Amino acid sequence: MAQAARTSFPHWQNRDGSVDSICTECFRTVATAAAEAELTAAENAHNCQGFNLGEILHGSEFEGRQIRS
């Protein structure tokens, strides 16, 4: 059986020296830690729900609603 491709998690260093892990599928911050090595557990546990523009722009009350043009 073919294995699904694993989501990648680029890391972003913050001004305070902490590091964010970002999911490339849903664009959420998966975790913030003092060191990159501390992000692995959160990345492995991340249950990606996919991209939701309404939630990103307006918060979780828009989750599941469709944007109409």
CORJO-V853339 format. One record per residue. N is the residue number from 0. RES is the residue in three letters. SS is DSSP state (alpha for helix, beta for strand, coil for the rest). OMEGA is omega in degrees with one decimal (NA if undefined). D_FIRST is the distance of its C-alpha to the first C-alpha in Angstrom with 1 decimal. Layout:
N&RES&SS&OMEGA&D_FIRST ; N&RES&SS&OMEGA&D_FIRST
//
This chain:
0&MET&coil&179.4&0.0 ; 1&ALA&coil&179.5&3.8 ; 2&GLN&coil&179.0&6.4 ; 3&ALA&coil&178.0&9.5 ; 4&ALA&coil&-179.3&12.6 ; 5&ARG&coil&175.8&15.1 ; 6&THR&coil&176.4&18.5 ; 7&SER&coil&-176.8&21.3 ; 8&PHE&beta&174.9&24.5 ; 9&PRO&beta&-179.7&27.6 ; 10&HIS&beta&-178.9&30.6 ; 11&TRP&beta&178.7&34.1 ; 12&GLN&beta&179.7&37.2 ; 13&ASN&coil&-179.0&39.8 ; 14&ARG&coil&-179.1&43.6 ; 15&ASP&coil&178.8&43.9 ; 16&GLY&coil&177.1&41.5 ; 17&SER&coil&-176.2&38.6 ; 18&VAL&beta&175.6&35.2 ; 19&ASP&beta&171.8&33.0 ; 20&SER&beta&-175.4&29.2 ; 21&ILE&beta&176.6&28.2 ; 22&CYS&beta&-179.0&24.9 ; 23&THR&coil&178.1&24.3 ; 24&GLU&coil&-176.2&22.6 ; 25&CYS&coil&177.5&25.4 ; 26&PHE&coil&176.4&28.1 ; 27&ARG&coil&170.6&29.1 ; 28&THR&beta&-177.0&30.6 ; 29&VAL&beta&-178.8&28.1 ; 30&ALA&beta&172.1&30.7 ; 31&THR&beta&-177.9&34.0 ; 32&ALA&beta&178.8&35.0 ; 33&ALA&coil&-178.6&37.7 ; 34&ALA&coil&-178.6&35.4 ; 35&GLU&alpha&-178.5&32.0 ; 36&ALA&alpha&-178.9&30.8 ; 37&GLU&alpha&-175.8&31.3 ; 38&LEU&alpha&-173.3&28.8 ; 39&THR&alpha&-178.0&25.5 ; 40&ALA&alpha&179.6&25.4 ; 41&ALA&alpha&178.0&26.1 ; 42&GLU&alpha&179.0&23.5 ; 43&ASN&alpha&-178.5&20.8 ; 44&ALA&alpha&-176.3&22.2 ; 45&HIS&coil&176.9&22.5 ; 46&ASN&coil&-173.4&21.1 ; 47&CYS&coil&178.1&21.4 ; 48&GLN&coil&178.9&22.9 ; 49&GLY&coil&-175.5&23.1 ; 50&PHE&coil&177.9&26.3 ; 51&ASN&coil&-176.3&29.4 ; 52&LEU&alpha&179.2&32.5 ; 53&GLY&alpha&179.4&34.9 ; 54&GLU&alpha&-179.3&34.0 ; 55&ILE&alpha&-177.2&34.3 ; 56&LEU&alpha&-169.2&37.6 ; 57&HIS&alpha&-179.4&39.1 ; 58&GLY&coil&-171.3&37.5 ; 59&SER&alpha&179.0&35.3 ; 60&GLU&alpha&179.8&37.7 ; 61&PHE&alpha&-177.4&36.2 ; 62&GLU&coil&178.1&32.6 ; 63&GLY&coil&177.9&31.2 ; 64&ARG&coil&178.8&34.1 ; 65&GLN&coil&176.5&33.8 ; 66&ILE&coil&179.3&36.0 ; 67&ARG&coil&179.0&38.1 ; 68&SER&coil&NA&40.0
//
